[in-house]
Amino acid sequence: MDDAGALRAELADHLLGVGALRETKWHKAFQAVPRHEFLPRFYRQLHTGDWERVTGADPDWLELVYADRVWVTQFDGDDTVTGGTPTCSSSMPTIMAIMLEALEVHNGQSVLEVGTGTGYNAALLCHAVGSGNVTTVDVDPNISRRARERLHANGFHPTCVTGDGARGHPANAPYDRLLATCSVSTVPPAWLEQTREGGLVVTTLHRPIGAGLVRIVSNGDGTGEGRVLGEDGRFMPLRAHALPTAPAGAGDYDRRATAVRLNTVVAPASPFEFFAGIALPGVMAGQDWLAHSDGSWVHHRGSHVDQGGPRRLWDLAEQAAADWHDLGEPRRADFGITITRTAQHLTLGDLHWHL
């Protein structure tokens, strides 16, 4: 076994050991598909915040490729720049494995992947269910072309499409499964329209606080219902679903004491974070601040907070924490999702909130 093969086996066994993989077909796919063929170069972030380009000429490139890490491959939709807002990446293998398992796809079933990216995930799908059953779409023509070339060079021949992923790909519909490796603020109706009745859509909600994986059972008519998954997963947004930035805030403010830590509200590991996102829609988070595009903001100072703008965001966060406690402190897997022709909601028992 060569070095790459040994590293693939090690990665596959790691994913099995942490519980991200369960089915043999996915373990075999991670063992067989060469991630390094889809990552000839990528970027890693330094402690300074700057980005460094990594290529096959770097001595640690191969080991980094097979680390259980996400690697950025493009910034600002531009292949020529280093640094900026990431717009393409090879996702963390653990999250890829979790989503592939959640897809519950069987041999002979057709899959639409939204967000081709490097092509690595499409290759895993092709290995598991056959290239003829896989369609993959990406909005960026250069990304789509490179992925197609790398897929073909490694013996995989899915249908590769350049187009708006929010529209799916009706030419090959209906699909048994749809997997979106990008996040969305709301689920595009075309995804459920192009997924046959009883088929599954697996995607990630794009929320600055409380993002989450969801699995939706399609009714075949653009509607469906499902569950938020217990595992956490965060992806770059579908480009049309990117949220506006919100400034950290300045100007007049009120100061008061607080016993609630900022991480309780915004840390993905916090059991409250998902509900906090429901209570604080559109609120962005930084290292020590929250802000909304309406001009509301809060700076968290440890033992006290400064709040400014038209709304008092930290008051809303603390009230949400009290509501969450009264509801029995539900975790993300306790929530459902319902998609109708006119609205999309997260649900908890009889309660519901608009996406």
C-alpha positions as CSV (number, residue, x, y, z in Angstrom):
1,M,0.0,0.0,0.0
2,D,1.4,3.4,-0.9
3,D,1.4,6.4,1.4
4,A,-1.8,7.8,0.1
5,G,-3.5,4.5,0.4
6,A,-2.4,4.1,4.0
7,L,-3.6,7.6,4.8
8,R,-7.0,6.9,3.2
9,A,-7.4,3.7,5.2
10,E,-6.4,5.6,8.4
11,L,-9.0,8.3,7.6
12,A,-11.7,5.8,6.9
13,D,-11.0,3.9,10.1
14,H,-11.0,7.2,12.0
15,L,-14.5,8.0,10.6
16,L,-15.7,4.6,11.6
17,G,-14.2,4.9,15.1
18,V,-15.9,8.2,15.9
19,G,-19.2,6.9,14.7
20,A,-19.5,9.1,11.6
21,L,-19.6,6.0,9.4
22,R,-21.8,3.0,9.9
23,E,-22.5,1.5,6.5
24,T,-19.8,-0.7,4.8
25,K,-20.3,1.0,1.4
26,W,-19.2,4.4,2.8
27,H,-16.3,2.9,4.7
28,K,-15.1,1.4,1.4
29,A,-15.7,4.6,-0.5
30,F,-13.5,6.6,1.9
31,Q,-10.9,3.9,1.7
32,A,-10.9,3.9,-2.1
33,V,-11.5,7.5,-3.3
34,P,-8.2,9.5,-3.4
35,R,-9.0,12.8,-1.8
36,H,-5.5,14.1,-2.8
37,E,-6.5,13.9,-6.5
38,F,-9.2,16.5,-5.8
39,L,-7.1,18.7,-3.6
40,P,-3.9,19.5,-5.6
41,R,-3.9,22.8,-3.8
42,F,-5.7,24.4,-0.9
43,Y,-5.3,27.1,1.8
44,R,-4.8,26.8,5.5
45,Q,-5.2,29.7,7.9
46,L,-2.3,30.7,10.0
47,H,-2.4,31.8,13.7
48,T,-2.1,35.4,12.4
49,G,-5.3,35.1,10.5
50,D,-3.6,35.1,7.1
51,W,-4.0,32.3,4.6
52,E,-1.2,30.2,3.2
53,R,-1.3,28.3,-0.1
54,V,-0.5,24.5,0.2
55,T,0.4,22.4,-2.9
56,G,1.8,19.1,-3.7
57,A,5.3,20.7,-3.5
58,D,4.9,21.1,0.3
59,P,6.3,18.2,2.3
60,D,3.2,18.0,4.5
61,W,0.6,18.3,1.7
62,L,-0.4,14.7,1.6
63,E,-0.8,14.2,5.3
64,L,-2.8,17.5,5.5
65,V,-5.1,16.3,2.7
66,Y,-6.1,13.2,4.7
67,A,-6.5,15.0,8.0
68,D,-10.1,15.3,9.2
69,R,-10.2,19.0,8.3
70,V,-12.0,21.3,6.0
71,W,-9.7,22.9,3.4
72,V,-10.6,26.2,1.6
73,T,-10.0,26.1,-2.2
74,Q,-11.4,29.5,-3.3
75,F,-12.0,33.0,-2.0
76,D,-14.6,35.5,-3.2
77,G,-15.4,33.4,-6.2
78,D,-11.9,34.2,-7.6
79,D,-9.3,31.5,-8.2
80,T,-6.5,34.0,-8.3
81,V,-6.7,35.5,-4.8
82,T,-5.4,34.2,-1.4
83,G,-7.6,35.4,1.4
84,G,-11.1,36.9,1.7
85,T,-14.4,35.2,2.1
86,P,-14.2,31.5,1.4
87,T,-16.5,30.4,-1.5
88,C,-15.3,26.8,-2.1
89,S,-13.8,24.1,0.1
90,S,-13.4,20.4,0.6
91,S,-15.6,19.8,3.7
92,M,-14.4,18.1,6.9
93,P,-14.6,14.4,6.2
94,T,-16.5,13.8,9.4
95,I,-19.3,16.1,8.3
96,M,-19.3,14.6,4.8
97,A,-19.6,11.1,6.3
98,I,-22.5,12.2,8.6
99,M,-24.4,13.7,5.7
100,L,-23.8,10.7,3.4
101,E,-25.1,8.3,6.1
102,A,-28.1,10.6,6.7
103,L,-28.9,10.3,3.0
104,E,-29.8,6.6,3.5
105,V,-29.2,6.0,-0.2
106,H,-29.5,2.5,-1.6
107,N,-28.0,0.8,-4.7
108,G,-29.8,1.9,-7.9
109,Q,-31.2,5.1,-6.4
110,S,-30.6,8.4,-8.1
111,V,-28.9,11.3,-6.3
112,L,-28.6,15.0,-7.0
113,E,-25.7,16.7,-5.3
114,V,-25.9,20.5,-5.1
115,G,-22.5,22.0,-4.7
116,T,-19.9,20.0,-6.7
117,G,-17.0,21.9,-5.2
118,T,-13.8,19.9,-5.6
119,G,-15.7,16.8,-6.8
120,Y,-14.5,14.6,-3.9
121,N,-17.9,14.1,-2.4
122,A,-19.4,13.4,-5.8
123,A,-16.7,10.7,-6.2
124,L,-17.7,9.1,-2.9
125,L,-21.3,9.0,-4.2
126,C,-20.2,7.5,-7.5
127,H,-18.2,4.8,-5.7
128,A,-21.2,3.9,-3.5
129,V,-24.1,4.0,-6.0
130,G,-22.5,4.2,-9.4
131,S,-21.7,7.2,-11.6
132,G,-24.8,6.7,-13.7
133,N,-27.0,7.5,-10.7
134,V,-25.2,10.7,-9.7
135,T,-25.9,14.2,-10.9
136,T,-23.9,17.1,-9.5
137,V,-24.4,20.8,-10.0
138,D,-22.2,23.9,-9.2
139,V,-22.8,27.5,-10.1
140,D,-19.1,28.3,-10.8
141,P,-18.1,27.2,-14.3
142,N,-14.4,26.9,-13.4
143,I,-15.1,24.8,-10.3
144,S,-17.5,22.6,-12.3
145,R,-14.9,22.1,-15.1
146,R,-12.1,21.2,-12.7
147,A,-14.3,18.8,-10.8
148,R,-15.4,17.1,-13.9
149,E,-11.9,16.7,-15.2
150,R,-10.7,15.3,-11.9
151,L,-13.7,12.9,-11.6
152,H,-13.1,11.6,-15.1
153,A,-9.4,11.2,-14.5
154,N,-10.2,9.0,-11.6
155,G,-12.7,6.8,-13.3
156,F,-15.9,8.6,-12.2
157,H,-18.4,9.9,-14.8
158,P,-21.5,11.5,-13.1
159,T,-23.6,14.1,-14.9
160,C,-21.8,17.3,-14.1
161,V,-23.8,20.5,-14.6
162,T,-22.9,24.2,-14.3
163,G,-25.9,26.1,-13.1
164,D,-27.8,27.6,-10.2
165,G,-28.1,24.8,-7.6
166,A,-31.2,26.3,-6.1
167,R,-33.0,25.3,-9.3
168,G,-31.7,21.7,-9.1
169,H,-31.5,19.9,-12.4
170,P,-34.9,19.0,-13.8
171,A,-33.6,17.1,-16.8
172,N,-32.6,14.1,-14.6
173,A,-35.5,14.4,-12.2
174,P,-37.1,12.9,-10.3
175,Y,-34.4,11.9,-7.8
176,D,-34.5,9.5,-4.9
177,R,-32.1,11.6,-2.9
178,L,-30.8,15.2,-2.9
179,L,-27.7,16.2,-0.9
180,A,-26.7,19.8,-0.6
181,T,-23.1,20.5,0.4
182,C,-23.9,24.1,0.7
183,S,-26.3,25.8,3.3
184,V,-29.6,27.5,2.6
185,S,-31.6,30.1,4.5
186,T,-34.8,28.4,3.3
187,V,-35.1,25.1,1.3
188,P,-35.5,25.9,-2.4
189,P,-38.9,24.6,-3.7
190,A,-37.3,23.0,-6.7
191,W,-35.4,20.5,-4.5
192,L,-38.6,19.0,-3.1
193,E,-40.3,19.3,-6.5
194,Q,-37.5,17.2,-8.1
195,T,-37.3,14.7,-5.3
196,R,-39.8,11.9,-5.7
197,E,-42.5,11.2,-3.1
198,G,-40.8,9.5,-0.1
199,G,-37.4,10.6,-1.2
200,L,-35.0,12.4,1.1
201,V,-33.4,15.9,1.0
202,V,-30.4,16.4,3.3
203,T,-29.1,19.9,3.6
204,T,-27.8,22.5,6.1
205,L,-29.7,25.6,7.4
206,H,-27.7,28.7,6.9
207,R,-28.2,30.7,10.1
208,P,-25.4,32.7,11.7
209,I,-26.4,31.3,15.1
210,G,-27.8,27.8,15.4
211,A,-27.1,26.3,12.0
212,G,-28.0,22.7,11.6
213,L,-28.4,19.7,9.4
214,V,-31.9,18.7,8.3
215,R,-33.4,15.7,6.6
216,I,-36.7,16.2,4.9
217,V,-39.0,13.6,3.4
218,S,-40.4,14.9,0.1
219,N,-44.1,14.7,-0.7
220,G,-43.2,14.9,-4.4
221,D,-45.0,18.2,-4.9
222,G,-42.6,20.8,-3.5
223,T,-43.7,20.2,0.1
224,G,-42.3,17.9,2.8
225,E,-41.5,17.5,6.5
226,G,-38.6,16.2,8.5
227,R,-36.3,16.6,11.4
228,V,-33.2,18.6,12.5
229,L,-30.4,16.1,12.9
230,G,-28.6,15.8,16.2
231,E,-25.2,16.1,14.5
232,D,-23.9,19.6,13.9
233,G,-22.8,20.6,10.4
234,R,-22.0,24.0,8.8
235,F,-21.3,24.8,5.2
236,M,-20.7,27.7,3.0
237,P,-24.0,29.2,1.8
238,L,-25.5,28.8,-1.6
239,R,-24.3,32.0,-3.1
240,A,-27.7,33.5,-3.4
241,H,-28.4,32.7,0.3
242,A,-25.4,34.6,1.7
243,L,-26.4,36.9,4.5
244,P,-25.7,40.6,4.6
245,T,-22.9,41.6,7.0
246,A,-23.8,43.5,10.2
247,P,-21.4,45.9,11.8
248,A,-20.3,45.2,15.4
249,G,-21.8,48.5,16.4
250,A,-20.8,51.8,17.9
251,G,-22.4,54.9,19.3
252,D,-24.7,55.4,22.3
253,Y,-25.3,52.3,24.5
254,D,-26.7,51.0,27.7
255,R,-24.5,49.0,30.1
256,R,-25.7,46.3,32.5
257,A,-24.4,43.2,34.3
258,T,-24.9,39.7,32.9
259,A,-24.3,36.2,34.2
260,V,-24.8,34.6,30.8
261,R,-21.6,33.9,28.8
262,L,-21.4,34.7,25.1
263,N,-20.4,31.1,24.3
264,T,-23.7,29.9,25.8
265,V,-25.4,31.7,23.0
266,V,-23.1,31.3,20.1
267,A,-20.9,28.2,20.6
268,P,-21.9,25.3,18.4
269,A,-21.2,22.9,21.3
270,S,-23.7,24.8,23.5
271,P,-27.0,22.9,23.8
272,F,-28.8,26.3,23.8
273,E,-27.2,27.6,20.6
274,F,-29.8,26.1,18.2
275,F,-32.7,27.7,20.1
276,A,-30.8,30.9,20.4
277,G,-30.7,31.1,16.6
278,I,-34.5,30.7,16.5
279,A,-34.9,33.6,19.0
280,L,-32.3,35.8,17.3
281,P,-33.0,35.5,13.5
282,G,-30.5,37.3,11.3
283,V,-28.2,38.1,14.2
284,M,-24.5,37.8,13.4
285,A,-21.9,36.9,16.0
286,G,-18.3,37.9,16.4
287,Q,-15.6,37.2,19.0
288,D,-17.2,39.4,21.6
289,W,-20.3,40.9,19.9
290,L,-23.7,40.3,18.3
291,A,-25.1,42.5,15.7
292,H,-28.1,42.8,13.3
293,S,-28.5,44.6,10.0
294,D,-31.1,46.8,11.6
295,G,-28.3,48.5,13.6
296,S,-28.9,46.6,16.9
297,W,-25.7,45.4,18.6
298,V,-24.2,44.2,21.8
299,H,-20.6,44.0,23.0
300,H,-20.1,41.3,25.6
301,R,-17.5,42.4,28.2
302,G,-17.5,39.2,30.4
303,S,-19.4,40.4,33.5
304,H,-21.4,43.1,31.7
305,V,-22.7,44.0,28.2
306,D,-23.0,47.2,26.2
307,Q,-26.1,47.3,24.0
308,G,-27.0,49.9,21.3
309,G,-29.3,50.4,18.4
310,P,-33.1,50.0,18.1
311,R,-33.3,46.6,20.0
312,R,-31.5,45.2,23.0
313,L,-30.2,42.0,21.6
314,W,-28.8,40.7,24.9
315,D,-32.1,41.1,26.6
316,L,-33.6,39.0,23.8
317,A,-30.9,36.4,24.2
318,E,-31.4,36.1,28.0
319,Q,-35.2,35.9,27.6
320,A,-34.7,33.1,25.0
321,A,-32.5,31.2,27.5
322,A,-35.3,31.5,30.1
323,D,-37.9,30.3,27.5
324,W,-35.6,27.4,26.5
325,H,-35.3,26.3,30.1
326,D,-39.1,26.4,30.5
327,L,-39.5,24.2,27.4
328,G,-37.3,21.6,29.0
329,E,-34.0,22.6,27.4
330,P,-34.7,20.9,24.0
331,R,-31.7,19.9,21.9
332,R,-31.5,20.4,18.1
333,A,-32.7,16.8,17.4
334,D,-36.0,17.6,19.2
335,F,-36.9,20.1,16.4
336,G,-38.8,19.3,13.2
337,I,-39.0,21.2,9.9
338,T,-42.1,21.6,7.8
339,I,-42.2,22.9,4.2
340,T,-45.4,24.0,2.6
341,R,-46.0,25.9,-0.7
342,T,-46.4,29.1,1.2
343,A,-44.2,28.8,4.3
344,Q,-41.3,27.0,6.0
345,H,-41.2,26.4,9.7
346,L,-39.1,24.9,12.4
347,T,-41.3,23.1,14.9
348,L,-41.2,21.9,18.5
349,G,-44.4,20.1,19.4
350,D,-47.2,22.6,18.7
351,L,-44.8,25.5,18.5
352,H,-43.4,26.8,15.2
353,W,-41.1,29.5,13.9
354,H,-40.7,30.9,10.4
355,L,-37.4,30.1,8.7
